Amino acid sequence: MKQYKIRLNRETAVFYERIAFQAGRDVEQVLSDTLFKLAGELALEALHKKK
């Protein structure tokens, strides 16, 4: 699997750290899931705009 580094401002990092803690998951997994969901939403939006 390929890895990427991203920069988050302090408030965003704390937000995702809290979510990860509450969900009992790693921050990396929470960020990965979030980005994957966003990519799907953006793809669907792009498909709807094409019609």
C-alpha positions as CSV (number, residue, x, y, z in Angstrom):
1,M,0.0,0.0,0.0
2,K,1.3,3.5,-0.8
3,Q,1.6,6.0,2.0
4,Y,1.1,9.8,1.9
5,K,1.8,12.5,4.4
6,I,-0.7,15.2,5.0
7,R,-0.6,18.3,7.1
8,L,-3.5,19.2,9.4
9,N,-3.9,22.3,11.4
10,R,-3.9,21.8,15.1
11,E,-7.7,22.0,15.5
12,T,-8.3,19.5,12.7
13,A,-5.8,17.1,14.1
14,V,-7.4,17.3,17.6
15,F,-10.8,16.7,16.0
16,Y,-9.8,13.5,14.2
17,E,-7.8,12.3,17.2
18,R,-10.9,12.6,19.4
19,I,-13.0,10.8,16.8
20,A,-10.4,8.0,16.6
21,F,-10.2,7.7,20.4
22,Q,-14.0,7.5,20.7
23,A,-14.3,4.9,17.9
24,G,-11.4,2.9,19.3
25,R,-9.5,3.2,16.0
26,D,-6.2,4.6,14.8
27,V,-6.2,8.2,13.6
28,E,-4.7,7.0,10.3
29,Q,-7.7,4.7,9.8
30,V,-10.2,7.4,10.6
31,L,-8.5,9.8,8.1
32,S,-8.3,7.1,5.5
33,D,-12.0,6.3,5.9
34,T,-12.9,9.9,5.8
35,L,-10.9,10.6,2.6
36,F,-12.4,7.5,0.9
37,K,-15.9,8.6,1.7
38,L,-15.2,12.1,0.5
39,A,-13.8,10.7,-2.8
40,G,-16.9,8.7,-3.4
41,E,-19.2,11.7,-2.7
42,L,-17.2,13.9,-5.1
43,A,-17.3,11.2,-7.8
44,L,-21.1,10.9,-7.5
45,E,-21.4,14.7,-7.6
46,A,-19.2,14.8,-10.7
47,L,-21.4,12.1,-12.4
48,H,-24.6,14.0,-11.6
49,K,-23.2,17.2,-13.1
50,K,-22.3,15.4,-16.3
51,K,-26.0,14.5,-16.9
